[in-house]
């Protein structure tokens, strides 16, 4: 998936990937896609819940060898 911005959260554990995502998504324009890379398995449940609570669109997650890539589309509001 093509992302407009990438956030590296490798080595960070809950709640830091969510906190970092909250800060980074503010830099994007509505409609842009953020890719978050993390190795904390908690992101699998935390990020969809964060998207639900903030109104951003959860586009999906890819996992490869313990590395997670999460894709979020910024929504306006």
C-alpha positions, 0 to 999 in steps of 0.5 A, spaced: 500 500 500 502 506 498 503 511 504 504 519 504 508 518 510 511 513 515 512 513 522 517 508 525 515 505 532 519 499 532 521 498 539 516 502 542 510 499 546 503 501 548 501 506 549 507 509 545 505 507 538 498 510 539 501 517 542 506 517 536 500 516 531 496 521 534 502 526 533 504 524 526 497 524 523 496 532 525 501 533 520 497 530 514 492 533 510 485 530 510 485 523 505 493 522 506 495 515 508 499 514 514 503 507 515 505 505 522 511 500 523 511 497 529 513 490 533 508 491 539 503 486 537 498 490 541 498 495 535 493 489 532 488 491 537 490 498 539 490 501 532 483 499 530 480 501 536 484 508 536 481 509 529 474 508 531 475 513 537 478 518 533 474 517 526 480 516 522 479 510 517 483 504 518 485 501 512 488 494 514 495 491 517 500 487 514 504 482 519 511 479 517 516 476 521 513 480 527 513 487 524 507 490 523 505 495 518 498 499 519 495 503 514 490 509 516 487 514 512 486 521 515 479 523 515 477 530 517 472 532 522 
